[in-house]
Amino acid sequence: MREETLKTVAGILGNGYTCFVNKQTEEVFSAENISLAEQKSSEYKSFVPLESKVVFGIMEEFTASVEDFSNQSELMEALTFEQPFSNFKQKVYKINLADDWIAFRTQKIVKILQG
């Protein structure tokens, strides 16, 4: 699969949604934009969101990569409380690291998809 296709898939999976890729055209569809018949068709490859422990590991890796100690501490704290996924997401936006986080997450998911 082309790198651009993998990045599109990674973006959808990173947001927690299932997606489908047309095996011939490599066109990517989120689940709500493709019929059930197409979803079940052999013409499409399906991708399901990553297990939570994998995503949590990516969040921990990102946190460790943050150079600013104050920001890193805030992210570490977000991971230790209840609802770490929600807290992490809110914190990453609050401290203006959302773009860095999304790029990091996408890169890690692409690597996972490449095997």
N, CA, C and O atoms as CSV, one atom per row, in Angstrom:
chain,resi,resn,atom,element,x,y,z
A,1,MET,N,N,0.842,-1.183,0.000
A,1,MET,CA,C,0.000,0.000,0.000
A,1,MET,C,C,0.883,1.240,0.000
A,1,MET,O,O,1.951,1.267,0.611
A,2,ARG,N,N,0.416,2.251,-0.690
A,2,ARG,CA,C,1.171,3.503,-0.762
A,2,ARG,C,C,1.224,4.175,0.612
A,2,ARG,O,O,0.333,4.002,1.443
A,3,GLU,N,N,2.276,4.933,0.823
A,3,GLU,CA,C,2.479,5.650,2.087
A,3,GLU,C,C,1.308,6.588,2.372
A,3,GLU,O,O,0.850,6.685,3.511
A,4,GLU,N,N,0.827,7.273,1.345
A,4,GLU,CA,C,-0.278,8.225,1.527
A,4,GLU,C,C,-1.549,7.498,1.971
A,4,GLU,O,O,-2.299,8.007,2.804
A,5,THR,N,N,-1.787,6.318,1.419
A,5,THR,CA,C,-2.938,5.517,1.820
A,5,THR,C,C,-2.817,5.122,3.282
A,5,THR,O,O,-3.779,5.225,4.043
A,6,LEU,N,N,-1.626,4.666,3.672
A,6,LEU,CA,C,-1.397,4.264,5.060
A,6,LEU,C,C,-1.588,5.429,6.017
A,6,LEU,O,O,-2.118,5.248,7.114
A,7,LYS,N,N,-1.164,6.616,5.619
A,7,LYS,CA,C,-1.340,7.798,6.478
A,7,LYS,C,C,-2.821,8.124,6.658
A,7,LYS,O,O,-3.251,8.494,7.751
A,8,THR,N,N,-3.595,7.988,5.592
A,8,THR,CA,C,-5.031,8.240,5.682
A,8,THR,C,C,-5.686,7.222,6.609
A,8,THR,O,O,-6.500,7.583,7.459
A,9,VAL,N,N,-5.327,5.947,6.443
A,9,VAL,CA,C,-5.850,4.893,7.314
A,9,VAL,C,C,-5.459,5.178,8.759
A,9,VAL,O,O,-6.289,5.075,9.662
A,10,ALA,N,N,-4.191,5.538,8.980
A,10,ALA,CA,C,-3.698,5.824,10.337
A,10,ALA,C,C,-4.471,6.968,10.979
A,10,ALA,O,O,-4.757,6.926,12.176
A,11,GLY,N,N,-4.811,7.984,10.203
A,11,GLY,CA,C,-5.578,9.109,10.735
A,11,GLY,C,C,-6.952,8.688,11.218
A,11,GLY,O,O,-7.415,9.138,12.266
A,12,ILE,N,N,-7.602,7.825,10.455
A,12,ILE,CA,C,-8.930,7.356,10.837
A,12,ILE,C,C,-8.838,6.431,12.053
A,12,ILE,O,O,-9.616,6.560,12.998
A,13,LEU,N,N,-7.882,5.497,12.022
A,13,LEU,CA,C,-7.716,4.578,13.148
A,13,LEU,C,C,-7.326,5.333,14.417
A,13,LEU,O,O,-7.768,4.987,15.513
A,14,GLY,N,N,-6.502,6.358,14.264
A,14,GLY,CA,C,-6.065,7.157,15.401
A,14,GLY,C,C,-7.211,7.860,16.099
A,14,GLY,O,O,-7.136,8.171,17.287
A,15,ASN,N,N,-8.269,8.107,15.349
A,15,ASN,CA,C,-9.466,8.727,15.928
A,15,ASN,C,C,-10.454,7.684,16.440
A,15,ASN,O,O,-11.545,8.017,16.903
A,16,GLY,N,N,-10.053,6.417,16.350
A,16,GLY,CA,C,-10.866,5.357,16.927
A,16,GLY,C,C,-11.941,4.775,16.022
A,16,GLY,O,O,-12.883,4.149,16.508
A,17,TYR,N,N,-11.818,4.971,14.713
A,17,TYR,CA,C,-12.840,4.491,13.787
A,17,TYR,C,C,-12.307,3.391,12.884
A,17,TYR,O,O,-11.115,3.336,12.585
A,18,THR,N,N,-13.206,2.523,12.456
A,18,THR,CA,C,-12.891,1.494,11.479
A,18,THR,C,C,-12.881,2.126,10.096
A,18,THR,O,O,-13.633,3.065,9.833
A,19,CYS,N,N,-12.026,1.609,9.205
A,19,CYS,CA,C,-12.042,2.101,7.834
A,19,CYS,C,C,-11.804,0.960,6.863
A,19,CYS,O,O,-11.422,-0.145,7.249
A,20,PHE,N,N,-12.040,1.259,5.587
A,20,PHE,CA,C,-11.947,0.268,4.522
A,20,PHE,C,C,-11.164,0.862,3.364
A,20,PHE,O,O,-11.319,2.036,3.027
A,21,VAL,N,N,-10.318,0.028,2.759
A,21,VAL,CA,C,-9.511,0.465,1.625
A,21,VAL,C,C,-9.850,-0.405,0.423
A,21,VAL,O,O,-9.816,-1.633,0.500
A,22,ASN,N,N,-10.179,0.251,-0.692
A,22,ASN,CA,C,-10.406,-0.472,-1.932
A,22,ASN,C,C,-9.063,-1.038,-2.377
A,22,ASN,O,O,-8.103,-0.290,-2.562
A,23,LYS,N,N,-8.994,-2.344,-2.547
A,23,LYS,CA,C,-7.731,-3.017,-2.845
A,23,LYS,C,C,-7.133,-2.595,-4.192
A,23,LYS,O,O,-5.914,-2.628,-4.362
A,24,GLN,N,N,-7.979,-2.199,-5.146
A,24,GLN,CA,C,-7.475,-1.801,-6.456
A,24,GLN,C,C,-7.092,-0.329,-6.515
A,24,GLN,O,O,-6.013,0.018,-6.996
A,25,THR,N,N,-7.975,0.537,-6.025
A,25,THR,CA,C,-7.747,1.981,-6.154
A,25,THR,C,C,-7.032,2.586,-4.948
A,25,THR,O,O,-6.491,3.689,-5.029
A,26,GLU,N,N,-7.032,1.862,-3.831
A,26,GLU,CA,C,-6.510,2.332,-2.545
A,26,GLU,C,C,-7.277,3.540,-2.008
A,26,GLU,O,O,-6.757,4.301,-1.192
A,27,GLU,N,N,-8.509,3.709,-2.468
A,27,GLU,CA,C,-9.365,4.754,-1.921
A,27,GLU,C,C,-9.785,4.316,-0.518
A,27,GLU,O,O,-10.126,3.154,-0.295
A,28,VAL,N,N,-9.757,5.266,0.426
A,28,VAL,CA,C,-10.033,4.957,1.835
A,28,VAL,C,C,-11.407,5.507,2.220
A,28,VAL,O,O,-11.762,6.638,1.888
A,29,PHE,N,N,-12.164,4.673,2.931
A,29,PHE,CA,C,-13.503,5.059,3.374
A,29,PHE,C,C,-13.649,4.809,4.866
A,29,PHE,O,O,-13.234,3.761,5.360
A,30,SER,N,N,-14.230,5.752,5.589
A,30,SER,CA,C,-14.599,5.473,6.973
A,30,SER,C,C,-15.877,4.630,6.912
A,30,SER,O,O,-16.586,4.642,5.905
A,31,ALA,N,N,-16.161,3.913,7.974
A,31,ALA,CA,C,-17.274,2.963,7.981
A,31,ALA,C,C,-18.612,3.598,7.596
A,31,ALA,O,O,-19.425,2.961,6.927
A,32,GLU,N,N,-18.847,4.833,8.008
A,32,GLU,CA,C,-20.149,5.443,7.710
A,32,GLU,C,C,-20.267,5.894,6.253
A,32,GLU,O,O,-21.355,6.263,5.810
A,33,ASN,N,N,-19.168,5.867,5.509
A,33,ASN,CA,C,-19.200,6.326,4.114
A,33,ASN,C,C,-19.126,5.197,3.098
A,33,ASN,O,O,-18.802,5.421,1.932
A,34,ILE,N,N,-19.430,3.981,3.547
A,34,ILE,CA,C,-19.389,2.836,2.648
A,34,ILE,C,C,-20.528,1.888,3.038
A,34,ILE,O,O,-20.820,1.700,4.219
A,35,SER,N,N,-21.152,1.305,2.040
A,35,SER,CA,C,-22.299,0.425,2.321
A,35,SER,C,C,-21.847,-0.862,3.014
A,35,SER,O,O,-20.683,-1.254,2.931
A,36,LEU,N,N,-22.795,-1.508,3.698
A,36,LEU,CA,C,-22.491,-2.780,4.359
A,36,LEU,C,C,-22.071,-3.837,3.351
A,36,LEU,O,O,-21.188,-4.649,3.627
A,37,ALA,N,N,-22.698,-3.827,2.190
A,37,ALA,CA,C,-22.333,-4.796,1.150
A,37,ALA,C,C,-20.879,-4.604,0.720
A,37,ALA,O,O,-20.142,-5.575,0.551
A,38,GLU,N,N,-20.474,-3.348,0.546
A,38,GLU,CA,C,-19.082,-3.068,0.173
A,38,GLU,C,C,-18.135,-3.443,1.303
A,38,GLU,O,O,-17.051,-3.970,1.054
A,39,GLN,N,N,-18.536,-3.175,2.547
A,39,GLN,CA,C,-17.694,-3.526,3.694
A,39,GLN,C,C,-17.387,-5.011,3.720
A,39,GLN,O,O,-16.287,-5.417,4.096
A,40,LYS,N,N,-18.362,-5.825,3.320
A,40,LYS,CA,C,-18.202,-7.280,3.353
A,40,LYS,C,C,-17.584,-7.832,2.070
A,40,LYS,O,O,-17.242,-9.012,1.998
A,41,SER,N,N,-17.444,-6.982,1.070
A,41,SER,CA,C,-16.919,-7.393,-0.224
A,41,SER,C,C,-15.420,-7.713,-0.140
A,41,SER,O,O,-14.692,-7.123,0.657
A,42,SER,N,N,-14.987,-8.636,-0.958
A,42,SER,CA,C,-13.553,-8.984,-1.001
A,42,SER,C,C,-12.742,-7.908,-1.710
A,42,SER,O,O,-11.514,-7.982,-1.748
A,43,GLU,N,N,-13.416,-6.912,-2.270
A,43,GLU,CA,C,-12.722,-5.807,-2.935
A,43,GLU,C,C,-12.121,-4.814,-1.936
A,43,GLU,O,O,-11.331,-3.947,-2.308
A,44,TYR,N,N,-12.507,-4.951,-0.665
A,44,TYR,CA,C,-12.059,-4.002,0.351
A,44,TYR,C,C,-11.299,-4.700,1.464
A,44,TYR,O,O,-11.632,-5.815,1.864
A,45,LYS,N,N,-10.285,-4.032,1.949
A,45,LYS,CA,C,-9.555,-4.498,3.128
A,45,LYS,C,C,-10.021,-3.633,4.299
A,45,LYS,O,O,-10.067,-2.408,4.194
A,46,SER,N,N,-10.362,-4.275,5.407
A,46,SER,CA,C,-10.837,-3.506,6.562
A,46,SER,C,C,-9.713,-3.322,7.576
A,46,SER,O,O,-8.828,-4.166,7.717
A,47,PHE,N,N,-9.776,-2.216,8.261
A,47,PHE,CA,C,-8.833,-1.889,9.325
A,47,PHE,C,C,-9.640,-1.478,10.550
A,47,PHE,O,O,-10.516,-0.617,10.464
A,48,VAL,N,N,-9.347,-2.089,11.678
A,48,VAL,CA,C,-10.059,-1.762,12.916
A,48,VAL,C,C,-9.131,-0.962,13.828
A,48,VAL,O,O,-7.910,-1.084,13.740
A,49,PRO,N,N,-9.713,-0.148,14.698
A,49,PRO,CA,C,-8.877,0.652,15.615
A,49,PRO,C,C,-7.939,-0.239,16.434
A,49,PRO,O,O,-8.229,-1.406,16.694
A,50,LEU,N,N,-6.834,0.336,16.821
A,50,LEU,CA,C,-5.842,-0.385,17.612
A,50,LEU,C,C,-6.370,-0.690,19.004
A,50,LEU,O,O,-7.245,0.009,19.517
A,51,GLU,N,N,-5.830,-1.740,19.609
A,51,GLU,CA,C,-6.191,-2.064,20.987
A,51,GLU,C,C,-5.771,-0.906,21.887
A,51,GLU,O,O,-4.794,-0.210,21.608
A,52,SER,N,N,-6.516,-0.711,22.959
A,52,SER,CA,C,-6.247,0.419,23.855
A,52,SER,C,C,-4.849,0.364,24.451
A,52,SER,O,O,-4.231,1.409,24.653
A,53,LYS,N,N,-4.331,-0.836,24.739
A,53,LYS,CA,C,-2.987,-0.905,25.322
A,53,LYS,C,C,-1.928,-0.438,24.325
A,53,LYS,O,O,-0.898,0.100,24.731
A,54,VAL,N,N,-2.165,-0.635,23.032
A,54,VAL,CA,C,-1.232,-0.168,22.004
A,54,VAL,C,C,-1.281,1.362,21.931
A,54,VAL,O,O,-0.244,2.024,21.887
A,55,VAL,N,N,-2.489,1.907,21.918
A,55,VAL,CA,C,-2.650,3.364,21.873
A,55,VAL,C,C,-2.055,3.994,23.128
A,55,VAL,O,O,-1.400,5.033,23.051
A,56,PHE,N,N,-2.279,3.377,24.270
A,56,PHE,CA,C,-1.719,3.900,25.522
A,56,PHE,C,C,-0.187,3.918,25.441
A,56,PHE,O,O,0.452,4.866,25.898
A,57,GLY,N,N,0.389,2.879,24.864
A,57,GLY,CA,C,1.840,2.829,24.686
A,57,GLY,C,C,2.342,3.957,23.795
A,57,GLY,O,O,3.401,4.528,24.052
A,58,ILE,N,N,1.587,4.278,22.754
A,58,ILE,CA,C,1.956,5.389,21.870
A,58,ILE,C,C,1.869,6.709,22.640
A,58,ILE,O,O,2.717,7.586,22.472
A,59,MET,N,N,0.852,6.845,23.476
A,59,MET,CA,C,0.713,8.048,24.299
A,59,MET,C,C,1.905,8.178,25.250
A,59,MET,O,O,2.434,9.273,25.439
A,60,GLU,N,N,2.319,7.071,25.840
A,60,GLU,CA,C,3.474,7.096,26.744
A,60,GLU,C,C,4.750,7.469,25.990
A,60,GLU,O,O,5.562,8.246,26.492
A,61,GLU,N,N,4.928,6.920,24.789
A,61,GLU,CA,C,6.108,7.253,23.976
A,61,GLU,C,C,6.125,8.734,23.626
A,61,GLU,O,O,7.165,9.388,23.695
A,62,PHE,N,N,4.955,9.258,23.248
A,62,PHE,CA,C,4.878,10.684,22.922
A,62,PHE,C,C,5.239,11.527,24.132
A,62,PHE,O,O,6.008,12.483,24.031
A,63,THR,N,N,4.676,11.163,25.277
A,63,THR,CA,C,4.953,11.903,26.512
A,63,THR,C,C,6.453,11.919,26.797
A,63,THR,O,O,7.007,12.959,27.153
A,64,ALA,N,N,7.101,10.784,26.643
A,64,ALA,CA,C,8.546,10.699,26.887
A,64,ALA,C,C,9.342,11.545,25.898
A,64,ALA,O,O,10.448,11.984,26.211
A,65,SER,N,N,8.789,11.778,24.708
A,65,SER,CA,C,9.504,12.547,23.690
A,65,SER,C,C,9.364,14.062,23.857
A,65,SER,O,O,10.100,14.825,23.232
A,66,VAL,N,N,8.429,14.498,24.693
A,66,VAL,CA,C,8.207,15.938,24.902
A,66,VAL,C,C,9.379,16.515,25.701
A,66,VAL,O,O,9.671,16.063,26.808
A,67,GLU,N,N,10.036,17.508,25.127
A,67,GLU,CA,C,11.245,18.059,25.753
A,67,GLU,C,C,10.955,19.010,26.903
A,67,GLU,O,O,11.711,19.055,27.873
A,68,ASP,N,N,9.878,19.765,26.807
A,68,ASP,CA,C,9.542,20.714,27.867
A,68,ASP,C,C,9.067,19.927,29.097
A,68,ASP,O,O,8.052,19.232,29.046
A,69,PHE,N,N,9.806,20.047,30.186
A,69,PHE,CA,C,9.517,19.255,31.380
A,69,PHE,C,C,8.128,19.533,31.938
A,69,PHE,O,O,7.441,18.611,32.378
A,70,SER,N,N,7.713,20.782,31.926
A,70,SER,CA,C,6.387,21.136,32.447
A,70,SER,C,C,5.285,20.443,31.636
A,70,SER,O,O,4.366,19.853,32.204
A,71,ASN,N,N,5.386,20.520,30.310
A,71,ASN,CA,C,4.396,19.865,29.447
A,71,ASN,C,C,4.443,18.348,29.616
A,71,ASN,O,O,3.405,17.688,29.662
A,72,GLN,N,N,5.645,17.808,29.709
A,72,GLN,CA,C,5.796,16.372,29.896
A,72,GLN,C,C,5.139,15.929,31.208
A,72,GLN,O,O,4.466,14.899,31.255
A,73,SER,N,N,5.335,16.700,32.248
A,73,SER,CA,C,4.739,16.379,33.544
A,73,SER,C,C,3.218,16.399,33.486
A,73,SER,O,O,2.552,15.537,34.060
A,74,GLU,N,N,2.676,17.392,32.787
A,74,GLU,CA,C,1.217,17.476,32.664
A,74,GLU,C,C,0.658,16.265,31.919
A,74,GLU,O,O,-0.391,15.734,32.286
A,75,LEU,N,N,1.359,15.832,30.878
A,75,LEU,CA,C,0.904,14.660,30.128
A,75,LEU,C,C,1.034,13.394,30.961
A,75,LEU,O,O,0.157,12.530,30.921
A,76,MET,N,N,2.109,13.279,31.706
A,76,MET,CA,C,2.294,12.112,32.578
A,76,MET,C,C,1.165,12.044,33.606
A,76,MET,O,O,0.624,10.973,33.885
A,77,GLU,N,N,0.827,13.184,34.150
A,77,GLU,CA,C,-0.257,13.253,35.128
A,77,GLU,C,C,-1.585,12.835,34.489
A,77,GLU,O,O,-2.370,12.109,35.098
A,78,ALA,N,N,-1.830,13.298,33.254
A,78,ALA,CA,C,-3.080,12.950,32.566
A,78,ALA,C,C,-3.198,11.441,32.363
A,78,ALA,O,O,-4.301,10.895,32.377
A,79,LEU,N,N,-2.070,10.774,32.175
A,79,LEU,CA,C,-2.083,9.326,31.942
A,79,LEU,C,C,-2.321,8.516,33.208
A,79,LEU,O,O,-2.653,7.333,33.135
A,80,THR,N,N,-2.154,9.142,34.364
A,80,THR,CA,C,-2.266,8.394,35.615
A,80,THR,C,C,-3.659,8.438,36.237
A,80,THR,O,O,-3.972,7.622,37.104
A,81,PHE,N,N,-4.488,9.367,35.813
A,81,PHE,CA,C,-5.826,9.491,36.385
A,81,PHE,C,C,-6.827,8.616,35.643
A,81,PHE,O,O,-6.508,8.014,34.617
A,82,GLU,N,N,-8.053,8.555,36.182
A,82,GLU,CA,C,-9.127,7.860,35.488
A,82,GLU,C,C,-9.330,8.500,34.121
A,82,GLU,O,O,-9.054,9.685,33.931
A,83,GLN,N,N,-9.804,7.721,33.193
A,83,GLN,CA,C,-10.045,8.173,31.818
A,83,GLN,C,C,-8.795,8.784,31.182
A,83,GLN,O,O,-8.825,9.932,30.738
A,84,PRO,N,N,-7.695,8.024,31.136
A,84,PRO,CA,C,-6.446,8.581,30.614
A,84,PRO,C,C,-6.537,9.014,29.149
A,84,PRO,O,O,-5.872,9.973,28.757
A,85,PHE,N,N,-7.337,8.339,28.342
A,85,PHE,CA,C,-7.424,8.711,26.927
A,85,PHE,C,C,-8.062,10.081,26.761
A,85,PHE,O,O,-7.564,10.929,26.021
A,86,SER,N,N,-9.165,10.284,27.456
A,86,SER,CA,C,-9.854,11.576,27.405
A,86,SER,C,C,-8.994,12.683,28.020
A,86,SER,O,O,-8.877,13.770,27.454
A,87,ASN,N,N,-8.402,12.404,29.167
A,87,ASN,CA,C,-7.552,13.398,29.833
A,87,ASN,C,C,-6.348,13.771,28.976
A,87,ASN,O,O,-5.987,14.944,28.876
A,88,PHE,N,N,-5.734,12.772,28.363
A,88,PHE,CA,C,-4.568,13.024,27.514
A,88,PHE,C,C,-4.959,13.910,26.337
A,88,PHE,O,O,-4.267,14.879,26.022
A,89,LYS,N,N,-6.064,13.574,25.693
A,89,LYS,CA,C,-6.515,14.352,24.543
A,89,LYS,C,C,-6.779,15.811,24.934
A,89,LYS,O,O,-6.345,16.733,24.245
A,90,GLN,N,N,-7.489,16.006,26.036
A,90,GLN,CA,C,-7.770,17.368,26.495
A,90,GLN,C,C,-6.480,18.120,26.819
A,90,GLN,O,O,-6.330,19.292,26.474
A,91,LYS,N,N,-5.556,17.432,27.483
A,91,LYS,CA,C,-4.302,18.070,27.902
A,91,LYS,C,C,-3.441,18.434,26.696
A,91,LYS,O,O,-2.835,19.505,26.664
A,92,VAL,N,N,-3.386,17.556,25.718
A,92,VAL,CA,C,-2.540,17.789,24.554
A,92,VAL,C,C,-3.024,19.024,23.779
A,92,VAL,O,O,-2.219,19.764,23.213
A,93,TYR,N,N,-4.336,19.237,23.759
A,93,TYR,CA,C,-4.875,20.440,23.128
A,93,TYR,C,C,-4.623,21.668,24.003
A,93,TYR,O,O,-4.280,22.736,23.496
A,94,LYS,N,N,-4.790,21.515,25.298
A,94,LYS,CA,C,-4.614,22.642,26.224
A,94,LYS,C,C,-3.193,23.199,26.188
A,94,LYS,O,O,-2.998,24.411,26.281
A,95,ILE,N,N,-2.204,22.321,26.055
A,95,ILE,CA,C,-0.807,22.789,26.063
A,95,ILE,C,C,-0.250,22.959,24.640
A,95,ILE,O,O,0.961,23.045,24.438
A,96,ASN,N,N,-1.154,23.005,23.675
A,96,ASN,CA,C,-0.812,23.290,22.273
A,96,ASN,C,C,0.159,22.286,21.644
A,96,ASN,O,O,1.046,22.664,20.878
A,97,LEU,N,N,-0.018,21.017,21.973
A,97,LEU,CA,C,0.811,19.968,21.371
A,97,LEU,C,C,-0.018,19.026,20.486
A,97,LEU,O,O,0.459,17.962,20.094
A,98,ALA,N,N,-1.243,19.418,20.179
A,98,ALA,CA,C,-2.131,18.533,19.413
A,98,ALA,C,C,-1.556,18.181,18.048
A,98,ALA,O,O,-1.595,17.018,17.649
A,99,ASP,N,N,-1.027,19.156,17.331
A,99,ASP,CA,C,-0.469,18.869,16.004
A,99,ASP,C,C,0.706,17.907,16.102
A,99,ASP,O,O,0.837,16.990,15.291
A,100,ASP,N,N,1.563,18.121,17.102
A,100,ASP,CA,C,2.708,17.222,17.305
A,100,ASP,C,C,2.228,15.821,17.660
A,100,ASP,O,O,2.760,14.831,17.157
A,101,TRP,N,N,1.227,15.739,18.526
A,101,TRP,CA,C,0.680,14.448,18.945
A,101,TRP,C,C,0.082,13.700,17.756
A,101,TRP,O,O,0.356,12.514,17.573
A,102,ILE,N,N,-0.723,14.373,16.955
A,102,ILE,CA,C,-1.375,13.717,15.821
A,102,ILE,C,C,-0.336,13.226,14.816
A,102,ILE,O,O,-0.462,12.118,14.294
A,103,ALA,N,N,0.677,14.025,14.541
A,103,ALA,CA,C,1.743,13.605,13.616
A,103,ALA,C,C,2.495,12.398,14.175
A,103,ALA,O,O,2.792,11.455,13.442
A,104,PHE,N,N,2.800,12.429,15.466
A,104,PHE,CA,C,3.509,11.334,16.132
A,104,PHE,C,C,2.676,10.058,16.072
A,104,PHE,O,O,3.173,8.995,15.700
A,105,ARG,N,N,1.411,10.177,16.439
A,105,ARG,CA,C,0.495,9.030,16.448
A,105,ARG,C,C,0.355,8.435,15.051
A,105,ARG,O,O,0.396,7.216,14.886
A,106,THR,N,N,0.193,9.288,14.056
A,106,THR,CA,C,0.056,8.825,12.674
A,106,THR,C,C,1.298,8.055,12.236
A,106,THR,O,O,1.195,6.990,11.627
A,107,GLN,N,N,2.464,8.599,12.549
A,107,GLN,CA,C,3.724,7.940,12.186
A,107,GLN,C,C,3.830,6.559,12.836
A,107,GLN,O,O,4.231,5.596,12.183
A,108,LYS,N,N,3.477,6.461,14.100
A,108,LYS,CA,C,3.552,5.178,14.818
A,108,LYS,C,C,2.549,4.168,14.253
A,108,LYS,O,O,2.869,2.987,14.114
A,109,ILE,N,N,1.346,4.627,13.928
A,109,ILE,CA,C,0.340,3.710,13.387
A,109,ILE,C,C,0.757,3.229,11.991
A,109,ILE,O,O,0.566,2.059,11.660
A,110,VAL,N,N,1.319,4.115,11.180
A,110,VAL,CA,C,1.806,3.707,9.857
A,110,VAL,C,C,2.850,2.599,10.014
A,110,VAL,O,O,2.819,1.612,9.280
A,111,LYS,N,N,3.760,2.755,10.954
A,111,LYS,CA,C,4.774,1.720,11.183
A,111,LYS,C,C,4.138,0.388,11.584
A,111,LYS,O,O,4.574,-0.675,11.142
A,112,ILE,N,N,3.111,0.456,12.419
A,112,ILE,CA,C,2.403,-0.764,12.833
A,112,ILE,C,C,1.741,-1.407,11.605
A,112,ILE,O,O,1.807,-2.624,11.433
A,113,LEU,N,N,1.115,-0.606,10.767
A,113,LEU,CA,C,0.433,-1.124,9.581
A,113,LEU,C,C,1.412,-1.758,8.590
A,113,LEU,O,O,1.081,-2.727,7.907
A,114,GLN,N,N,2.600,-1.206,8.526
A,114,GLN,CA,C,3.616,-1.744,7.627
A,114,GLN,C,C,4.182,-3.070,8.126
A,114,GLN,O,O,4.809,-3.819,7.376
A,115,GLY,N,N,3.947,-3.341,9.408
A,115,GLY,CA,C,4.356,-4.615,9.994
A,115,GLY,C,C,5.789,-4.595,10.341
A,115,GLY,O,O,6.315,-5.586,10.848
